[in-house]
Amino acid sequence: MSPSKSVETTQVTAQSTEPSTEIVDLTVFAAASMTETLTQIAGMYKAVVPNLMITFNFDSSGTLKTQIEEGAACDVFISAAQKQMNQLDLAHSGDDNLNGLDFVEQGTRVNILENKVTLVVPKGNPKGIESFDAMAEKLKAGEILLAMGNSDVPAGQYAQKIFAFYGLDEDQLAKAGSITYGTNIKEVATQVAEASVDCGIIYCTDAYSAGLDIVDEATSDMCGQVIYPAAVLNISTNKDAAKAFLDYLLTDECMSVFEKVGFSAVK
């Protein structure tokens, strides 16, 4: 299965200085929250490997996982949560990988980044929502409209954990018209930026990219750590190039790019 035409794709091509050098194609599936940083890093990587062509497929981790499972060509997968990577990793067969899917090249999986789940508001914060505590109270009172990711989107799953922390009933709130959803985190950020909702739950990095005001940051008690795992897939036809690109993502040079938008090294 090929990625949907609606999925944002960025292509970076570097021509070799030696005509005889073969161009290597690399396809990277990555969480939508990494769009800006990985696009910048791909440009940097041209100076390191000038004969490499990288095609990015950015979308929600759940959508990307499904595309891989259904046969999409992919060399590297970077998920915004462990769940979607576990579902493709035979080493996690059992509760995490009930179907025994085997797509991860063993020995290549690494946790590359940590993100933060944040509460963001439109410009001027019309409803005066200053914290997750206030969000919970206003949701219970039916006073606000919140945007969050769908249940197959990692950011949506983290939002569900925050709901559980506050004893909020998502189904009840959705039926009451207090919640809207996005198919990926960029859609949620757009709803907040356009002030079509009163607040939204998104990653720190997407808040930075969209220029949104962060009013609170979720603690690990509320939703756990937000870890981004990456791995070469065993269906890759360019495993050496894929492994080399993963190694590059772990360099200090790349980490400085990630840190500028709110990512951090995994502790």
N, C-alpha and C positions, 0 to 999 in steps of 0.2 A: 504494500500500500504506500503510495506517495503522500507526502505531507499536503494538507489542504492548501489551496491557492490563497485562502484568506490568512494563512499564517505568515507573519512577518519574516522575511528571509533577507539576510545580509550576505553579500558575496565579496570576498576580498581576494584579488588575484595578484600574484607577483610573478613577473616574467623573469626567467633565469638570464644571467649575464652571459651564459654559454648556451648557444643554440642547441647543442647536443644534450643538454641536461633535460631529463624527463620531468614534466609537470606532475606533481602529486596532488590528487584531489582528496580532501578531508571533509567529512560531513559531521557537524557537531550539533546535537540536540541539547538545548539549554533552557532553563527556566526563564520566563519572560522578564523577571526582575534583573537579569544579567545582560539585557540587550545593550545598554550603553557601554558598560565596562568591557564586555567581550569584543564588541565592535572596535573599540579603541585598542585593545590588546592585540587583536588580529592585525591591525595596521602596524603595530610595533614589531610583531613577529615576522613581518616581511623582511626586516633587516637581518633577522637571524636565519630564516630559511626562505630564501628568495624564490625557490621553485615550487612553493606550496600554494595551493588554492583552497581556501576555507569557505565552506557554505554553512551558515548558521540557520537553524530552524528554531525560532523562539516561540514558546507557548507555555501553557500551564503544564506542570510536571505530569499530571494525570493524562492529559491529551498526548503528550510525547511518549509516555509509557505505552499507551494503547497503540500508537502508530508503530512503535518498535515491535510490539507483540504481534501486530498484524502484517509485518514484513517490510516495513520501511527501511531503506538503506541508511545506516548510521554507524559512525566510527567511535564517537565519544558521546556519552550521556552525562549531563550535569543536572541533578534534580535539586529542587528547593526543599526537599525533605527526605528522610531515610526511607519512608514507606514505599514510595514509587521505585526507588532503587532496589529495595529488598524484594519487591514483587517480581523483579527480573533476575534475581541473584539466586542461583541454585544453592549457595551456601546458607541461604535463609529459608530453604524449603520447610514447610510446616505452617505455623500460624501466619507468618508473614507472606509466604509464597505457596499458597494452597495448591496451585496448579503445577508446581515444580518447574517453573519456567527457568530456562538456562540461557541467558544472554550476556552476563557479565564475564569478562575475561578475568579469571581468578588471579589474584596477585596484583591487580592494577587499581582496585578500588581505594579511594582515599577521600577523607573529609577535607575539603579545601577551604571552606569559609563558614563564618557564622553571621547571621543577620539578626535583626530585632523586629518584633511585631509592635507596631505603633498605632495609636489612635490619631487620626488626622481630621481636620475641619476645613471648610471653605474659607476663603479670604474674609477676614472680619469676624469669623466665628459667630454667626447670627444667633445661634441658640445658646451661646455661652457654655459650651461643653468643655470643661477643663481637665477631665480625668476619666479613666475607665469606670471609677466609682460613680461619677455623675452620669456617664453614658448608661450604666446599668439602671440607675434610678429613673432616668428619663424614658428608657425603653419600657420599663415596668408600668410607667404612668401613661404610655402611649403618646408621648410628647415629641418624639423625634423619629426621623427616618435614617436608618443605618445601611451602608453598603458594605458587602463582604463577598468573598469568593465562594463559588459553588463548593459542594462537598468533595469534589474530586480535585480541587485546587488546594495545595498545601496551606496557603494563607487562609483559606476558608476553613480548613481543618484546625488550624491554630485558633481561629475565631470561635469555633465550636468549643474548644477547650476553655476559652475565656468565658463563654456562656455558662459552661458547667461550673466554673469557679464561682460565678455569681448566682447560680441557681436559676438561670434564665431558660425558658422553654422556647427553643428556636422555632418549632412548628407553630406554636401558638402565636409567636410574634410575627411570623411570616403570614399566617392567616389574617392577622389583624392589620396587615399592610405596613408594618414597621420595619421591614427588611427588604432590600433589593439585592440582587446578586450580579456577579460578573463571572464570565467564563475564564478569565485570567486576571492577574492582579493589576495589569495596566487598565483594564476596563473599570475596575473599582476606583482607581486613582482618578480616572477621567470623570466619573460621576461626582466625585468630591470637588474636583477642580472646576467643574461646570456648575457647582452649587445645586445640583438636582437632588442631593441628599444633604442631611445635616452633619454627617460624620461618616468615617469609613475606617475599616481595619485593614491596614496594608503594611508592607515592610518599610523599614527606615530608608532603605535604598530607593524605593519607588517614591517615597515622600520627597526625597532630595531631588530626584529626576523631574518630578512634576511641580516642584516649587511649592509644596503644600506645608501648612503649619502643623507641626507635631505638638499635641497637647499632653500626651502621656506615652509611656513605654511599658509594655507588658513585662512582668517579672517571670523568672523561670517557674515559680510556683503557679502562675496563671496558665502558662501554656508550654512549659519546657523550653529547651534550647532549640534554636532554629539553625540546623546544620545542613550544609549543602554538600552531599557526596558526589563524587565524579568517578567514572570508570570507562575504560576501553571496553567495547563490546566484542564478544567473540565472533560476531558476524562481520566484523571489520575486514576489509581487504587491504588495509594500510595500517596494521597494528603498530609497526615501528614508529611511523609518523604520528600516530595517535598517542602513543606513550610519550613521545618527545614533547608533544604539545601539552599534555597533562603536566609533565615535569616543568615546563616553562611557566604554567599557571601558578606554580608553587614558589616561584622566585620572588625575591624582594622587589624587583622591578614591577611585577604584576601586582603584588600585594599593595604597593603604594597607590596603584590605580583603584583597586577595590576599596581601600580604606577611605579614599576621598569622597566616596558616595555613601559611606556608612557600614560597609562590610568590615569584618575583623577576622584575624586568624583564629582558628579553633583552639580553645583553651582546654 
